[in-house]
Amino acid sequence: MVQFKNPRVCKLVLTYACNLHCTYCFEKFKMNDPSRHMSLDTAKKVIANEIESIERTGNFDGLTINLFGGEPLLRFEMIKSFCEWLWGLDTKVKYTVSITSNGTLLTADKRDWFRCHKDKISLRLSIDGDSSTQLLNRGVSLEDIPVEFARDTWPDVHFSMTVSREALKRYAEDFINLTRQGYQLESGRAVGVKWTAEEALIYEEQLTRIANFYLENPEYSPNPFFMYSFTGQLTDRRDSFCGAGHHMVAYDYSGKGYPCHMFLPFVWGRDIFDEIKCIDFEHPLAGRKDPVCEKCTLVKCCPTCISDNLQERGDVGLRDKRGCKMLEAEFRVISAFQIQYYMKKKNSLSREEQVKLKAAIEIYHLTERRKEEAIAVTDKP
């Protein structure tokens, strides 16, 4: 599928309903209510307006449409009708269509339809590990999901892997096994979790196992998570870490647009549309200083979710401190991995890779210093 440098990212929430109850789901207020389904007419209107806006302004070089839920495959007939309409449009605006799904509803007839249209629509499935991990996190076995179909049909599309507290000790084993089976993964921690210092140590050990796997098996391309760019540490402080509210929009089932899916009512439990109108989503962190974070040497490249900040702490600029040790573990392992990864080809590094290596070295020294300081405090009589 076509790749864009500056796309408009548009999510359509087709339904609030879902057939699973994952332990870590951030959509706390999903419901199996047919009144909370997006109609075909609403979806058409939303996308027609988005295309017209791009044609008129030229602000973006393409439109990425993600069909979202709940579980969007509960609306499979609507998806087919929407795609037939979209693919028949006469427009110069380039676009892609994808679906984020748990995959449990991919019956044979649905797979046949997707296979016929694999060059025009893609599926991004969630997969957290082997069957025991899937049962622990999601209540379904890996055998209940046609993961091989998705892998073979869209070999370049990454599966979404969530690291939960329940399955933390299995993370590396699950990740490596799936990678060996040819699954490309994008992994990330469950949000809104109060991680403990002990769990951060376990997490660091799990990440180190994965990093060593990549270094010992160069035939496998590193997961995007392990190639996270630390170059922000070498520049001025960032005012935004995502495209919410300017590059990104999420349309609720009613057709109302929100900055991203994390601001939707099924996350908050109420409609906050009017409450967030005053937020400058181009620069949501500008001028906002957290007294705790200001003392942290990693603050310039510490990603943060402005919706979670607002919901949990009442300010888009107040970061979640519950994951600090986990983030520090990530930065320490990933920076160490990148140093070794780039040094293996030090004589052929591009200018961009040289900058990334320099940033990784700086981050590694900062995390090691923080670790030494923490040990010194602990050892005080």
C-alpha positions as CSV (number, residue, x, y, z in Angstrom):
1,M,0.0,0.0,0.0
2,V,1.0,3.6,-0.6
3,Q,3.1,5.3,2.1
4,F,2.6,9.0,3.0
5,K,5.1,11.4,4.5
6,N,2.4,13.8,5.9
7,P,-0.9,12.0,6.1
8,R,-4.2,12.9,7.7
9,V,-5.0,10.1,10.1
10,C,-8.7,9.4,10.4
11,K,-10.3,6.8,12.6
12,L,-13.9,5.8,12.3
13,V,-15.5,4.2,15.3
14,L,-17.9,1.8,13.7
15,T,-19.3,0.4,17.0
16,Y,-18.9,0.6,20.8
17,A,-19.6,-3.2,20.9
18,C,-16.9,-5.8,21.4
19,N,-17.0,-9.6,21.8
20,L,-14.0,-9.7,24.1
21,H,-13.1,-8.3,27.5
22,C,-9.3,-7.8,27.5
23,T,-7.8,-7.3,30.9
24,Y,-5.9,-4.1,29.8
25,C,-8.5,-2.5,27.5
26,F,-8.5,1.4,27.7
27,E,-12.1,1.5,26.4
28,K,-13.7,1.1,29.8
29,F,-17.1,2.2,28.7
30,K,-17.7,0.0,25.6
31,M,-21.2,-1.4,25.4
32,N,-23.2,-3.8,23.2
33,D,-25.7,-1.1,22.3
34,P,-26.9,-1.1,18.7
35,S,-27.7,2.6,18.9
36,R,-23.9,3.2,19.2
37,H,-23.2,2.0,15.7
38,M,-21.9,4.3,13.0
39,S,-24.3,4.4,10.0
40,L,-23.1,4.0,6.4
41,D,-24.4,7.5,5.6
42,T,-22.4,9.0,8.5
43,A,-19.2,7.2,7.4
44,K,-19.6,8.4,3.8
45,K,-20.3,12.0,5.0
46,V,-17.2,12.0,7.2
47,I,-14.8,10.7,4.6
48,A,-16.3,12.9,1.8
49,N,-15.6,15.9,4.0
50,E,-12.1,14.8,4.8
51,I,-11.3,14.3,1.1
52,E,-12.8,17.6,0.2
53,S,-10.7,19.4,2.9
54,I,-7.5,17.8,1.6
55,E,-8.3,18.7,-1.9
56,R,-9.0,22.3,-0.9
57,T,-6.2,23.0,1.4
58,G,-3.4,20.7,0.3
59,N,-2.3,20.4,3.9
60,F,-1.7,16.6,3.7
61,D,-0.3,14.3,1.1
62,G,-2.8,11.5,1.7
63,L,-5.6,10.2,4.0
64,T,-5.2,7.1,6.1
65,I,-8.5,5.6,7.1
66,N,-8.7,3.3,10.1
67,L,-11.9,1.4,10.8
68,F,-12.0,1.0,14.6
69,G,-14.1,-0.1,17.5
70,G,-15.0,-1.8,19.8
71,E,-14.6,-4.7,17.4
72,P,-15.2,-3.3,13.9
73,L,-15.7,-6.8,12.3
74,L,-19.1,-6.8,14.1
75,R,-20.0,-4.4,11.3
76,F,-18.6,-6.4,8.4
77,E,-21.5,-5.8,6.0
78,M,-21.3,-2.1,6.7
79,I,-17.5,-2.3,6.0
80,K,-18.1,-3.9,2.7
81,S,-20.7,-1.3,1.6
82,F,-18.4,1.5,2.8
83,C,-15.4,0.2,0.9
84,E,-17.4,-0.3,-2.3
85,W,-18.5,3.3,-2.1
86,L,-15.0,4.6,-1.3
87,W,-13.3,2.6,-4.0
88,G,-15.7,4.0,-6.5
89,L,-15.0,7.6,-5.7
90,D,-13.5,9.9,-8.3
91,T,-10.8,11.7,-6.4
92,K,-7.2,12.6,-6.7
93,V,-6.6,12.3,-3.0
94,K,-4.6,9.1,-2.3
95,Y,-5.7,7.0,0.7
96,T,-5.3,3.8,2.5
97,V,-7.8,1.7,4.5
98,S,-7.0,-0.5,7.4
99,I,-8.9,-2.2,10.2
100,T,-7.8,-2.8,13.8
101,S,-9.3,-6.0,15.0
102,N,-9.0,-8.8,17.5
103,G,-9.4,-11.2,14.6
104,T,-11.8,-13.6,16.4
105,L,-14.6,-13.0,13.9
106,L,-12.6,-13.7,10.7
107,T,-14.8,-16.5,9.4
108,A,-14.0,-18.2,6.1
109,D,-16.3,-15.9,4.0
110,K,-14.7,-12.8,5.6
111,R,-11.2,-14.1,4.9
112,D,-12.2,-14.7,1.2
113,W,-13.4,-11.1,0.9
114,F,-10.3,-9.6,2.4
115,R,-8.1,-11.9,0.3
116,C,-9.8,-10.6,-2.8
117,H,-9.2,-7.0,-1.8
118,K,-5.8,-7.3,0.1
119,D,-4.2,-4.6,-2.1
120,K,-6.9,-2.1,-1.1
121,I,-7.5,-2.8,2.6
122,S,-5.4,-4.3,5.3
123,L,-6.0,-5.9,8.7
124,R,-4.0,-5.2,11.8
125,L,-4.6,-7.9,14.4
126,S,-3.8,-7.9,18.1
127,I,-1.7,-10.9,19.3
128,D,-0.1,-10.9,22.7
129,G,1.7,-14.3,22.8
130,D,1.0,-18.0,22.8
131,S,-2.4,-19.5,23.6
132,S,-1.9,-19.4,27.4
133,T,-1.0,-15.7,27.2
134,Q,-3.9,-15.0,24.9
135,L,-6.2,-16.7,27.4
136,L,-4.7,-14.7,30.2
137,N,-5.1,-11.3,28.5
138,R,-8.0,-11.8,26.2
139,G,-10.0,-14.9,27.2
140,V,-9.5,-16.6,23.8
141,S,-6.9,-19.0,22.5
142,L,-4.4,-18.2,19.8
143,E,-6.1,-21.0,17.8
144,D,-9.3,-18.9,17.8
145,I,-7.6,-16.3,15.6
146,P,-6.5,-16.9,12.0
147,V,-3.1,-15.2,12.6
148,E,-1.4,-17.2,9.8
149,F,-4.0,-15.8,7.3
150,A,-3.2,-12.2,8.4
151,R,0.6,-12.8,8.3
152,D,0.5,-14.4,4.9
153,T,-1.9,-11.9,3.3
154,W,-0.3,-8.7,4.6
155,P,3.4,-9.7,5.4
156,D,4.4,-6.1,5.9
157,V,1.6,-5.2,8.4
158,H,2.7,-5.4,12.1
159,F,0.7,-7.2,14.7
160,S,-0.1,-5.2,17.8
161,M,1.3,-6.8,21.0
162,T,0.4,-5.4,24.4
163,V,2.6,-6.1,27.5
164,S,0.2,-6.7,30.4
165,R,1.1,-7.0,34.1
166,E,-0.4,-10.5,34.1
167,A,1.9,-11.8,31.3
168,L,5.0,-9.7,32.0
169,K,7.2,-12.7,32.8
170,R,6.3,-14.3,29.5
171,Y,6.9,-11.3,27.4
172,A,10.3,-12.2,25.9
173,E,9.5,-15.8,25.3
174,D,6.2,-14.9,23.5
175,F,7.9,-12.1,21.5
176,I,10.8,-14.2,20.3
177,N,8.7,-17.3,19.5
178,L,6.3,-15.2,17.4
179,T,9.1,-13.4,15.7
180,R,10.7,-16.8,14.8
181,Q,7.4,-17.8,13.2
182,G,7.5,-14.8,10.9
183,Y,5.2,-12.4,12.7
184,Q,6.2,-8.7,12.7
185,L,5.3,-7.1,16.0
186,E,4.8,-3.7,17.5
187,S,4.7,-4.0,21.3
188,G,3.9,-1.6,24.0
189,R,3.0,-1.5,27.7
190,A,-0.6,-1.5,28.9
191,V,-1.6,2.1,29.8
192,G,-3.0,3.3,33.1
193,V,-1.1,0.7,35.1
194,K,0.6,1.4,38.4
195,W,3.8,-0.6,37.7
196,T,6.0,-1.5,40.7
197,A,9.8,-1.2,41.0
198,E,10.0,-5.0,41.0
199,E,8.0,-5.2,37.8
200,A,10.4,-2.7,36.2
201,L,13.3,-5.0,37.0
202,I,11.5,-7.9,35.4
203,Y,10.6,-5.8,32.4
204,E,14.2,-4.8,31.9
205,E,15.3,-8.4,32.0
206,Q,12.6,-9.3,29.4
207,L,13.6,-6.5,27.1
208,T,17.3,-7.4,27.4
209,R,16.5,-11.0,26.3
210,I,14.8,-9.6,23.2
211,A,17.6,-7.2,22.5
212,N,20.1,-10.0,22.7
213,F,18.0,-12.1,20.4
214,Y,18.2,-9.4,17.7
215,L,21.9,-9.0,18.1
216,E,22.5,-12.7,17.9
217,N,20.1,-13.2,15.0
218,P,20.7,-10.3,12.5
219,E,18.5,-11.9,9.9
220,Y,15.5,-10.6,11.9
221,S,14.8,-6.8,11.5
222,P,14.5,-5.1,14.9
223,N,11.0,-4.3,16.0
224,P,10.2,-0.5,15.6
225,F,10.0,-0.3,19.4
226,F,13.7,-1.2,19.6
227,M,14.6,1.4,17.0
228,Y,12.9,4.3,18.9
229,S,14.6,7.5,18.0
230,F,16.2,9.4,20.9
231,T,17.2,12.4,18.8
232,G,14.7,14.5,20.7
233,Q,17.2,14.5,23.5
234,L,19.6,16.4,21.3
235,T,17.1,19.1,20.4
236,D,14.9,21.6,22.1
237,R,12.0,20.4,24.3
238,R,9.1,19.0,22.4
239,D,5.6,20.5,22.7
240,S,3.8,17.5,21.3
241,F,4.5,13.7,21.0
242,C,1.6,12.8,18.7
243,G,-0.7,14.2,16.0
244,A,-3.8,14.4,18.1
245,G,-6.0,17.3,17.0
246,H,-4.1,18.3,14.0
247,H,-2.8,15.3,11.9
248,M,-5.2,12.9,13.6
249,V,-9.0,12.8,14.1
250,A,-11.3,10.1,15.5
251,Y,-14.9,10.2,14.6
252,D,-17.4,8.8,17.1
253,Y,-20.3,6.7,15.9
254,S,-22.4,9.9,15.7
255,G,-19.9,11.5,13.3
256,K,-18.5,13.9,15.9
257,G,-14.8,14.4,15.5
258,Y,-12.4,14.2,18.5
259,P,-8.6,14.9,18.6
260,C,-7.9,11.1,18.8
261,H,-9.6,7.9,20.0
262,M,-8.4,8.4,23.6
263,F,-10.7,11.4,23.9
264,L,-13.9,9.5,23.0
265,P,-16.7,8.8,25.4
266,F,-16.0,5.1,25.5
267,V,-12.7,6.0,27.2
268,W,-13.9,8.8,29.4
269,G,-17.4,7.6,30.2
270,R,-18.8,11.0,29.2
271,D,-18.6,13.4,26.3
272,I,-15.8,16.0,26.9
273,F,-16.0,17.5,23.4
274,D,-16.8,21.0,24.8
275,E,-14.3,20.8,27.6
276,I,-11.3,20.4,25.3
277,K,-12.0,23.1,22.8
278,C,-9.6,25.5,24.4
279,I,-6.6,23.1,24.2
280,D,-3.9,24.0,21.6
281,F,-3.4,20.6,20.1
282,E,-0.6,21.8,17.9
283,H,1.5,22.6,21.1
284,P,-0.3,20.9,24.0
285,L,2.7,20.8,26.2
286,A,4.0,24.4,25.5
287,G,4.4,26.4,28.7
288,R,3.3,23.5,30.9
289,K,5.9,22.5,33.5
290,D,5.5,19.6,35.8
291,P,7.7,20.3,38.9
292,V,8.7,16.6,39.2
293,C,9.4,16.1,35.5
294,E,11.4,19.3,35.3
295,K,14.1,17.6,37.4
296,C,14.3,14.6,35.1
297,T,17.1,14.5,32.6
298,L,14.9,12.4,30.2
299,V,12.0,14.7,30.0
300,K,12.8,16.0,26.5
301,C,12.2,12.5,25.0
302,C,9.7,11.1,27.4
303,P,6.5,10.4,25.5
304,T,3.2,11.2,27.1
305,C,-0.5,10.8,26.3
306,I,-2.3,14.1,26.7
307,S,-5.7,12.4,27.1
308,D,-4.5,10.2,29.9
309,N,-2.8,13.2,31.6
310,L,-6.0,15.2,31.4
311,Q,-8.3,12.4,32.5
312,E,-6.1,11.1,35.4
313,R,-4.4,14.3,36.6
314,G,-6.5,17.2,35.2
315,D,-3.8,18.7,33.0
316,V,-2.5,17.7,29.6
317,G,1.0,18.5,30.8
318,L,1.1,16.3,33.9
319,R,2.7,13.0,33.0
320,D,1.9,9.6,34.5
321,K,4.6,8.9,37.1
322,R,3.4,5.3,37.6
323,G,5.4,4.2,34.6
324,C,8.7,6.1,35.2
325,K,10.7,3.1,36.2
326,M,9.3,1.1,33.3
327,L,10.2,3.9,30.8
328,E,13.7,4.2,32.3
329,A,14.1,0.4,31.8
330,E,13.0,0.8,28.2
331,F,15.4,3.6,27.5
332,R,18.4,1.9,29.1
333,V,17.9,-1.4,27.2
334,I,16.9,0.2,23.9
335,S,19.8,2.7,23.9
336,A,22.3,-0.1,24.8
337,F,20.9,-2.2,22.0
338,Q,21.1,0.6,19.5
339,I,24.7,1.4,20.4
340,Q,25.7,-2.3,19.7
341,Y,23.5,-2.4,16.6
342,Y,25.0,0.7,15.0
343,M,28.5,-0.1,16.0
344,K,28.4,-3.4,14.2
345,K,28.2,-1.4,11.0
346,K,30.1,1.7,12.1
347,N,32.0,2.0,8.9
348,S,28.9,2.3,6.7
349,L,26.6,4.4,8.9
350,S,24.5,7.1,7.2
351,R,24.4,10.6,8.5
352,E,21.0,9.9,10.1
353,E,22.2,6.7,11.8
354,Q,25.2,8.6,13.2
355,V,22.9,11.1,14.8
356,K,20.8,8.3,16.2
357,L,23.9,6.6,17.6
358,K,25.0,9.8,19.3
359,A,21.6,10.2,20.9
360,A,21.5,6.6,22.0
361,I,24.9,7.0,23.7
362,E,23.7,10.1,25.5
363,I,20.5,8.4,26.7
364,Y,22.4,5.3,27.9
365,H,24.8,7.5,30.0
366,L,21.8,9.4,31.5
367,T,19.9,6.2,32.4
368,E,23.0,4.6,33.9
369,R,23.6,7.8,36.0
370,R,20.0,7.7,37.2
371,K,20.5,4.0,38.1
372,E,23.7,4.8,40.1
373,E,21.9,7.7,41.9
374,A,19.0,5.4,42.8
375,I,21.4,2.8,44.2
376,A,23.3,5.4,46.2
377,V,20.0,6.7,47.8
378,T,19.0,3.1,48.7
379,D,22.4,2.4,50.3
380,K,22.3,5.4,52.6
381,P,22.2,4.4,56.2
